[in-house]
Amino acid sequence: MAIVLQLQDAYKRYGEQELLDGASCALADDQKIGLIGRNGAGKSTLCRILLGEEELDRGEVVCSRKLRLGYLRQHDPFEEGETVLDFLRRDSGQPEWRCGEIAWQFQLPDAMLDQPVRSLSGGWQTRVKLAALLLHDPNLLILDEPTNFLDLRTQMLLEEFLRNFRGGCLIVSHDRSFLKRTCDNTLEISRGQMTMFPGNVDRYLENLAERQEHDRRVNVATLTKRKQLESFINKNRANANTASQARSKAKQLEKLELVEVQGEEAAVRFSFPEIQPRQGPALRTEQLAIGYPNLGVATGIQVEVDHGTRVGVVGDNGQGKTTFLRTVCNSLEPLAGKLKWGFGCQVGVYAQHVYTTLDENQTVEDYLHHQAVSGTTIQQIKNVAGSFLFGGNMVEKKIRVLSGGERARLVLAGLLLQQHNVLVLDEPGNHLDVETIEALADALCRYQGTVIFTSHDRHFMHRVATAVIEVRDGGVGSYPASYDDYVYRVRKELEDGLRAEHTTRGTPSEPTGTASRKLGGREERELQKKLKSVERKIAKLDDDKKSIGNELLTETNAQAAQDLHQRLADAGAEVEKLEEEWLEVFNVLEST
């Protein structure tokens, strides 16, 4: 084991908040470390400091001469019109065969290597970035929330990559399942200090709970001893015969100190409103078709959700999970068929990007007052705010100064002040820390209403889902087994794919002895023409997405921002469809 990166006596302050207060840590080239801490504790700031993107107020970052640092870039590193293979070769300087070999590890199809990388969806672009990362042969990786918005398959490929990676890692993630499967050490950042624990996140949390309980018992014993000494001193200090004993006891009392309970911070604790349990179907669809005016996503949907079930909606990115949820909660009109809610269903909705469209001039208290049902008292609102860590002066804060995690908590708090017996939740765990996600899972498990939700967090899905709906290949249907069974099936499919034969790009392949169908000249020209047409459409949509993204950065009107988010989602769905069309045409041309 060799130490390749160290933080020594580090201090970093933002305003009144002390993120690092004389903190130190050392990262080795063979340790896989999960970095955990509450929202706002300084996890992302620490990563930026170690990467040299941000300066310390005091202290030092010491890099070994052997350090080869790699990190997953969040920005777009691709050039205009650059293919996947072109990017990998330019970024790494490696030959074509080596780039193709590494790309295969992330199950990037050979046909995709020649596709413009900016025309790919976010999940595929992440795979390309991971392949580029590995080609640089780093011995220490720093990954800040690498699983955000990744579908299950891409998460599993990333896990496989990290488990086989021979160097060290520092990984920030709110996904306990991901940290457990990839990290063998845990680094906690809390109250300006960092503590390394030799074990995965589950063992760390178990050990932390044991230490907290031990410290509480020590404090109870100390308080009991204090009372005994104080009582003895009060009774005997005025008596000449026992005054010396009283003075001795006073010295003992001065030495008694309470132990600070390690890692004990304010925690989110809440429950969704109590509702009357119901029987029978809460939701039923008949030959439902979902999508957009010029783009169908899925057809022939026949599903039924019973009252009291918690349904996890699963499927790869781009298959239509969010489209299905939007149709279910009536924010998107069905293309055909019927969708019917049961009598008396009151639906509450949490959407992926809802926290970005809040009125930033409102205070926390203003927002919660606006969300609360008629008859809710000010004290009830303050109680809910406090349970989500918006106590004291926090309720007077403007939404504009809240972090992403705080805004997500605020929206969830608003749901608690409404009387819903059905909840539709699209990625509710994004931007929440591990403790808040656990509190949300606990609350949903106690909730007696119906929940329809999607999440990329496997630990959260495992805990909450009692039934599964799968969105796949243009269809939506009830999955016949549990979520754990679904995860097993996806992992098996990936393993089978990785074991399949593969011909590395740039090296000669063996003749197969099978003749493929020969296309006629006119037919081939038509396919080439179609291929170019699809590429132009993808490029145009990519430009549209960038333009919309730039507008979102400056848009202050809430309704206009919602419209822009909708346009962005529509463009993304259309790109996914065009990618499939491009691959189909390309495969036909390649097989000739």
N, C-alpha and C positions, 0 to 999 in steps of 0.2 A: 504493500500500500504506500503510495506516495502522495503527499499533500501538494496540490497544484494551485489552489486558490484559497486565500485567507482574508478574513475581515478582522481588523485589530482595533479595539478600543474605539468603536465607531459611534459618532453622534450625528443625528439628523433630526431637524425640527421643521414642522410646517405650522406657522402661526403659533398657537398655544399647545399644539399636539407634539409630544416627544415620541417620534417613531423609533429612534435608536438612542439609547442612553448608556454609552460605554459598552456596547454589545460587541461580542467577538464570536467567530465561528471559523471552522476549517473544513474544506471540501477535498476529499481524496479522489483519486482516479479509478477507484473500484467500488465506491459506495453509491447506492441509489437512495436518495434522500427525498422524502416528501415534506414540503414546507407548508405548515398549517398555521392558522391564526384567524382571529375575527376580522370581519370587514373593517377596513381602515387601520388595521394593525401595522401595515407597512410591507406586506409580502411583495407586491409589484414594485414598490420603491426599492426594496432590497435587490430584486433581480436587475433593475436598471442600474443600480450602483455597481453590482458585480460585473455587468456588461460594459461599464464605462460610459453609460449614457447619462448618468447623473452624478453629481459631486457630493461628497460628505461635507458636513459642517466642520467636523474634526475626525481624526482617525485615519486609517490607512487600509487600502486594498493591496494585498501582496500577491503577485502572480509569479508562479514558478516558470523557469525557462522552458520546461517541458510542456507547459499548458498549451493545448489546442482546443480553444473554446468554440462550441457550437451552440446556436440557439435557433428556435423556430420563429422565423420572421412573421410578424403580424401584418406588415405592409405588403404591397404588391411589388415584387422584384422583377417582373417580367417586362420584356420589351415588346413594342407593337408588332403584331403578326408573328411573333416567335412561337415555334412549335415546342412541345414538351421536350423532345430530344435535343433541339437547338438550345433550349434553356439549360438543360442538364449539362451539356457539353461546354457551353460558355461559362456557366457558373463554377464548374468543377475542374475544367481543363482535362477531364478524363476522356478516353476513347469511346467510340460509339458502343462497342460491345459491353464495356464496363457499365455505362449508363443504362443500357438495356437490361443488364443483369440485375442491377439494384432496383430499377423500376418494376421489374417482375416481382420482387419481394413485397411490394405494396400493391400487387395485382393491378398494375396499370396495363391495360391490353395493348398489344403491339400496335394495333390500329390507332390507338390514342396517341402514341408517341409522335405521330405526324400531324396531330391536330393542334390548331392554335391554342396555346395554354390559357389565354384569357377568355376563350369561349367555354371553358369548363366551369362546372359548378364549384362552389366554395369547398365542398368536401374533397373533390378530385384535386383541386389546386393544393389543398393541404397535403395530400399524398405526394404530389410533385415536390413540394417544399421539403418533405421528410426524406425523399429519395436524394435530393440535392444535399441535405444535411449529412447524410451517411457517406456520400461520395467525398466529403472533405476529410474523412477519417479523424473526427474529434476525439479527445479523451475525456472531455467534460461537457455535458449538455445542460443548458438552463432552459426550462420549458414553463412558460407562464400560462396557465389554464389551457393546455393543449387540446382538451376534449370539448371545449365550448362549440356547440353546433355541429359536432361530428356525429354521424350516425353510428349504429352499433358495429357494423362491419369495419369501418375505418378505425373506430376505437380499438377493436380487437387486433387489427393489423399494427396499430401503434404500440399496443401492449406487447405483442410478439417481438416487434423491433426492439423495444426497450429491454425486455427480458434477455434477448440474445446479444444486446450491446455490451461490449467488453469494457467500456469506460465508465466514468461516474456520471451521475445525474442529480440535478436539483429540480424538483417538479412541484409547481404550485397547482393545486386542483381542489375543487369542492366536492369531487366525486370520490367517496370513500372506497367504493369497489375498485376504481382505477388505481388509487394509491396503494391499496392492499395488494393488488396483483403485480405492481411494478416496483415498489419501494421496500427496502429492508431496514431503513432507518427513518426516524421522524425528527424534524427540526421545528420547534415551536417558537413563534415570535409573539411576545405578549408584554405589554407595558414597557416597551423599550429594550427588553432583554431577549436573548435567544438561548434555548435549551435543547441540546441534542439527546435523543433517546434511542438506544439500540433495539429497534423493533418496528414493526409496521404500525399503521395508524390505529388498528383495532387494539393491539397490545398496548400502545401508548395511552389510549383513552381509558382502558381498563386499569392500567397502572396509575394514571392520573387520578381516577376516582378513588383508588385505594389510598393514595397519598393524601388526598383531600380529607377523606374520612379519618385517617390517622391524625392529621393535623387538627381537625375539629375536636377529636377526643382529647388530645393534649391540651387544647385551649380550655375545654370544659374542666379538666383536672386542675389546670392553672388557676382558673377563676374560683374554683372551690377552695384551693389552698390559700388564695388571696383573702377570701372572706374569713377563713379560720384565723389567719395571721392578724387581719384588721380587728377582728373581734377580741383576740387576746391582747393586742396592743391597747385598745380602747379601755379594756377592763383593768389593765395592770400598769399603765405608764404613770399614773398618779400615786401609786403605792410605792413607798420607799423600799420595801422588801423585794418587790418584783420589777422595779423600774429598769434594772440592768437587763433583765430577761426581755422586757418590752423593747429596749433599744436593740438587742440582738435580733429579735423578730423583725424589727423595722428594716434592718439591713437585709435580712432574707427577702422581705417584701419588695425592696428596691430591685433585687436581682430577678424577680419573676417577670417575665415578658411573654406576651402572647405571640404565637407563631403565625406568620402570614400564610394563609391558605393558598397553596400554589395553584396557579392557573384559574383561580376562581374569579369569574367576571360576570357582569350582568348577562342574563340569558333570556332569550325570547320564550315566553310561555303563553299559550293561548288555546282556545277551543272555538270551533265554529258554533254558531247559534244552535240551540237544541230545537229539533223539529219533530213533528209527529211522523213516525215510520209509516210507510205506505207499502201496499202489495201490488203485484201485477206489473205490466210493462210501463216504463217511464218514457221510452223512445222506441218507435218502430219505423222502418223505412221499407218502401215497396218499389222495386225496380228504379231506384234512385240513380241519377247520373249527375256527377259533380264536375266542376271545372269553370272555365271562363268562356265568354261568347265565341271566341275563335280557337279555343283550346280545351278539349275534353280531357279530364284527368282519370276518371273511373266511371264505369257504367254497371247497370244491373245489380245495384247494392241492396241486399236483403239482410238487414241486421235488426236485432231486438235487444234492448237493454232493460233489464228489470230494475225496479226500485230497490235501492239499498246496495247495488253492486258498485264496485270501483273498477272501471274499465280502463286499462292501459292501451293506448293506440300505438302500434309499433309499425316499423317499416323503414327502408333506407331513405336518406335524404332525396327529395325530388319526386318521391312516389305519390305524395299528396296528403300527408297526415294533417298539415295545417289547413289545406283546402277542405278536407272532410270536417274538421272541427269548426271552421268558419261557416260551413253550410249548416251544420248541426245547430249552431247558435244564431242562425238567421242573419248573419252579416254578409252572406253570399247566397244568391238565389240558385236553387237547383236547376240543372239544364233539362231534366226530365224526371218523371216519377213523383213519389210522394214521401213526405217526411212528417211524422205526427208525434207531438209530445202528449203524454198522458194528461188527464184532467188534473188541474191544480198545480202543475209543475211551474215553479218559479226559478228561472235559470240565472245564475251568476257567472260572469265570464272573466277570466284572466288571460289576456293575449300576450304573445311573445314580447312585443315592443311597446306595450301600453304605457310603460313608465316613461317612455321618451316623448309622449304626447300630452303629458300633464301640463296644466297652467302653471308656468314657473313663477308667476307673481303671487300665487296663493301661498299661504303658510300651511304647515302640516295640519294645524287645527282647522283652518278654513276648508281644506280638502276633506277631512274626516266629517266635519259638519255637513258638507254638501252630499257626502255619500250616505250618511246615516238615515235610516227610515224615520218617518214622522213619529214623534213621541220619545225619541232617544234623549236622555238627559245629558247635560254637560259632563257630569261625573262619569257616566258610562263611556262617553267618548274619551275622556282622559284616562280611564282605566285601560281601554283598548290601546290607546297611544302608548301608555306606559309599558304594557305587555310586549310591545314591539320596539322597546328601547327609545321611545320618543317622550321621555319624561322631562319634567322641569322646563327649562328654557328651550328644549329641543322642539316643543310644539309650536314655538313662535318663529322657527326657522323658515325661510322662503324655500320653496321646492327647488329653485335654481341652484342652491348651494349644496343640495343633497347628492351623495354618490349614487351610482347605479344600484348598489345593493340596498341603500336606504330607500330609494324610490320604489324598488320592488317590494320591500317590507311595507311601505306605506300603502301600496295598492292592495296587498293582502289584508292589511288592517281595515281598509275600506270595505272589503267583502264581509268582514266579521260584523259590520254595523248594519248589514242588510239581512233580510229574512229570506234566504234561498234554501230550497230543498233539492236543487240540482246545481252542481258546479262543473263548468267546462274550463279546464286549465291547460293552456298551451305553454309548455316549458316553464313551470312555475319556479323551478329551482335555479334557473340561470341568474347569476350575480348574487346568490345568497351564499353565506358561509356554511360550513359543515354543521354547526350547531343549529342554525336557523332552519336548514333543510330537515334535520332530525325532528325539530319541534313541529314543522309543517307535516311531516309524515305521521307523527304521533297524533296530531289534531285530526288529520284525514281518517286515520284508522278508528278514531272514536266517533267520527261524524256518522250520523244515521241516515243521511241523505244519499243521493246518487252522485258519483263522480266519474266524469269522462275526461281523461287527461293524456298528455304525451310528455315524455321526458327522456333525455339522453343519459340520465343518471341511473345506472343499473341498480345500485343499492336502494334508491328511492322507489324505483319501479317494483323491485322485489318485495319491499315492505308494504307498499300500498295496494298494488293491483290484485284484485280477486278474479278478474276475467281479462281476456285479451282480444283486441280487434286488430287484424293485420291489414295494412294497405300495401298491395304489391301487384305489379304487372297489370295495371289498369282495373283492378278490382279491390273491393273492400269486403271483408267477411270476418265472422267470429273465428278466432283461432281455437282449435279443438283441445288444447292443453294449456298448461300454466305458462307464466312468463319465463320461469326457469327452463322449461322445456324449449321454449322459443329461442332462448339464448344458446342452449345446447345445439339446436339445429343449425343456427347461423354459424357457430364455431365449427361444426362438422363440415359445413359447406366450404368455409374458408380453408380448413385443413386439407380437404379434398382438392381444392383449387391449387393450393401451394404444392401438393404432391404431384399434380398433373405434369405431364411432359411439357417442356418449354424450350423453344429455340431462341438462343440469344441473338439479338440484333447485331449485325456487323460481322457474323461468323457464318461460314457456309453450312447449309443444312443438308441432311441425308435425303436422297431421293426416296419418295414414298412408294413409287410404282403405281400410283393411282392417278388417272388423268382427270382433270377438272373440265367442266363444260367450257367451251370456247364461245365467247360472245361475238356476235356479229359487229362489224365496224360501226354501223349506225346505232345499234343498241349500246355499245360502249361509249360512243360520243354523247348519247342522251344521258347516260349515268354520270359521265364526267361533268356534263352541264348541270345536272341536278346537284352534284356534289358542290360545285362552285356556288350555286344559288343558295344552298343551305349555309355555306360558310359566310356568304355576304350577309345573310339574315342574322346569323349569330354575332358577327362583327357589329352590325347595326344595333342589335339589342344590347351588346356590351357597352357601346357608346351611350345608349339611352340610360343604362343603369348607372354609369359614371355621372352623367348629367343630373339624374335624379338624386344621386348621393350627394353631389355638390349643393343642390338646392336644399336638401335636408339640413346641411350644416348651418345654413343661414336662416331657415324658415322659423319664424316665431309664432305664427298662428297655429293653434292646435288642430283645427279642422283641416287646414291646408297640409299640415304634417301628416295627418292620417291618410289623406288622399295620396300623398307622395309615397308613403309606406305601401299602400295598396298597389300603386303603379310599379313599385320595385318588386313586390311579390309576384305580380302578374308577369313581369319581364323575366324573372328568375324561372318561373314555371315553364314559360315558353322556350327558354334556352335549354332546359332539361329535355323537353320534347324534341327539339331540333338536334340535340346531341345524339339521341337514340336514332333519329332518322339518318344522321350523317354516318353513324357506325354501320347501320344496315347497308347503305349504299356502298360504303368503303369496303365492307367485307365481301360483297358480291364482286367488286372489281378485283380485290386481292385474290379471290379464289379462282380467277380465270388464268 
